Amino acid sequence: MFDTLSPDRLSQAITHAIAPAFVLGACAGFISILSTRLEIIMARLRAITALPDGHAKAHLKADVPRLRRRAKLTNQAILFAVISGAI
């Protein structure tokens, strides 16, 4: 009625059962790194936009469009990483 599992087939079954867990762990680690980067970008963006116009470092406001683009791209990367982990 049941086939006895050979050690090779049992090893293969365990490998197939454990592999998705490693992939999900890698996706979770990558998402964690990306979310930390997004926090850093947003903190810098908030700090720069809070500077008054007469401040000595007001020239950094020219960096705002680049930071917004980086935030958008990082947000999209997080989205795609979540989707890749769900598939």
Steps between C-alpha positions, in 0.01 A plus 500: 500500500772751598841511344781498747708811475862453422745735673553684170128563451460603861791743467348644185159541669659684793696723263184591308318575824775720650608696189205745505582592859851606399365706211248673727775567754716658231209715379426610857864598554508695175176679585642588841808656339287693251265632769797619706637681194159658441490623862843661456396667174178633652677629812751688287222636280309624806812660645583681177146627442485628860797733443406868472593676177765719662677208665866436413417155364198612299691404182418138588142563390620442144540135608126459575391375153773235503399385847134481398596287199711272721207464742263413216739242353567346841127478565451322167787264584326410826177435311672273250687314776171436681341377178795271429471349847128440453534316171 
